[in-house]
Amino acid sequence: MKYLKNTATLIYRSELCTGCGICTEVCPHGVFRMKDKKAVIFDIDMCMECGACAMNCDFKAIEVSSGVGCAAALLMGIVTGKEPGCGCGSNDAGCC
């Protein structure tokens, strides 16, 4: 499932990555892949901002604001049955 394009709060710092690969194991949507013994972002638009990658990265190479942003808004819209909104001030579901 893809969320809104270019809205994920995910930040990846490759210089801090040690290549342990835990992010590739814990990400439920396969945002990360291993390449040349380091993690790389395969598709950032697949990020649901759950925070599993950041919580499991002992080297602080990954940061994400869990439960905020458009991905969270879309999930809450599905759960509540209401029109999603990310709180940026626009009434448009794809506002960000």
C-alpha positions in Angstrom: 0.0 0.0 0.0 1.4 3.4 -0.9 0.4 6.5 1.0 0.7 10.1 -0.2 3.8 10.8 -2.2 6.6 12.7 -0.6 5.0 13.1 2.8 6.7 10.6 5.1 8.7 12.0 8.0 11.3 9.3 7.6 14.9 10.5 7.8 17.7 8.0 7.0 21.4 8.8 7.7 23.5 6.4 5.7 26.7 7.5 7.3 25.4 6.1 10.6 24.3 2.8 9.2 26.4 -0.2 10.2 24.6 -2.6 7.8 23.0 -4.7 10.6 19.8 -5.0 8.4 17.4 -4.9 11.3 15.4 -2.2 9.6 14.8 -4.5 6.6 13.5 -7.1 9.0 11.1 -5.0 11.1 9.6 -2.7 8.5 6.1 -4.1 7.6 6.1 -2.5 4.2 9.6 -3.2 2.9 10.7 0.5 2.8 14.4 -0.6 3.3 16.6 -3.0 1.3 20.2 -3.9 1.7 22.7 -2.8 -0.9 26.5 -2.9 -0.7 26.3 -3.9 3.0 24.2 -0.9 4.0 20.5 -0.2 4.2 18.9 2.0 1.5 15.5 3.4 1.2 13.7 1.3 -1.5 10.4 3.2 -1.5 9.8 6.0 1.0 6.2 6.4 -0.1 5.5 2.9 1.4 6.3 4.2 4.9 3.4 4.2 7.2 5.4 5.9 9.9 5.0 3.1 12.5 8.5 3.8 13.9 9.6 0.2 14.0 12.8 0.9 12.0 13.8 3.9 14.2 13.0 2.1 17.5 15.2 -0.9 16.4 18.1 1.0 15.0 20.8 1.1 17.8 22.9 3.4 15.7 20.4 6.3 15.3 20.6 6.1 11.6 16.8 6.3 11.2 14.3 8.9 12.5 10.6 9.0 12.0 7.8 10.9 13.7 5.4 8.0 14.5 1.7 8.7 14.4 1.9 12.1 12.6 1.7 13.3 9.0 -0.4 12.2 6.1 0.2 8.5 6.5 -1.3 8.5 10.0 -4.2 10.7 8.7 -5.0 8.2 6.0 -5.0 5.3 8.5 -7.2 7.2 10.9 -9.6 8.0 8.1 -9.9 4.3 7.3 -10.3 3.3 11.0 -12.9 6.1 11.8 -14.6 6.1 8.4 -14.1 9.9 8.2 -12.4 12.0 5.5 -8.6 12.0 6.2 -6.9 15.2 7.0 -3.3 15.7 8.3 -4.0 19.0 10.0 -2.0 21.2 7.7 -4.9 23.5 7.2 -6.3 22.3 3.9 -9.6 20.5 3.4 -8.1 18.4 0.6 -7.3 14.8 1.5 -4.0 15.1 -0.4 -3.2 18.4 1.1 0.5 17.9 1.9 
